[in-house]
Amino acid sequence: MKLSERIHYVGVNDDEKFLEDIVEKPVSQWSKNEVKRFATLKGVDLSGTKNVGEAKELIKMFLEDEE
């Protein structure tokens, strides 16, 4: 495998690994950056939220709907 292919491969798995790992801890413990990254990767619209607490509530509802 060429180095450029390997770098791309790692980048793709990076997001997948993040998504697998982040759902293992309670949303209440997620950092602001984790909330933003999860929302971006999953397509959750946080534009109407005023703070990270509201964003976390939207994420919780999203996760409940996924189950």
N, C-alpha and C positions, 0 to 999 in steps of 0.2 A: 504494500500500500504506500502510495506517495505521501509525503508529508502534508501537502495541501489537502488531500483527501482525508487524511487522518484528523487534521484540524477541523474540517467541516463536520466530520463524523462525531467528534467530541462535542462540538457546539450544539448539534441536534440533540444528542443525548443529555446535554446539560439541562435543557428545558424539561425534558421528560423526567430526569432525575429530580429536579426541583419540584415538579408537580407530585411525584410519588412521595417525596420526603415531607413536603409542607402539610399534606393532609394528615400526617401522623401526629401532628401537634394541634392543640385546640386553637381555633381562629383567634381567640382572645389573646393568645401569646404571640401572634404574628406581628412582625415589625411593619412599619409604614411601607417600606420598600418591598417586603414580601407580599403585602396586600396589593400593591400596584402591579407587581410582576405577575401574580396569579391572575388578576383581572385582565391584564393584557393578553396573557397566554390563552385564557379561557373565553375571552370576548365578553367579559362582564362590564357593563357600562356604569362607571362610577361618577359620571359627570354631574349628577344631581346631588351628590353627597357633600356635606359641609365640613366633615372632619373624618378622621380615620375610624372613629367608632361607628359612624353611619355606614362607612364603606365595609367594615367588618360585618355589620348586620346584613347587608346585601349579599356578601360572600356566603354567610351562613344560610340564607334563604336559597341561594344558588346551589349550594352543596346538598341541602335537603331535597331540592327538586331533582337532583341527579341520582339520588338513591332509588 
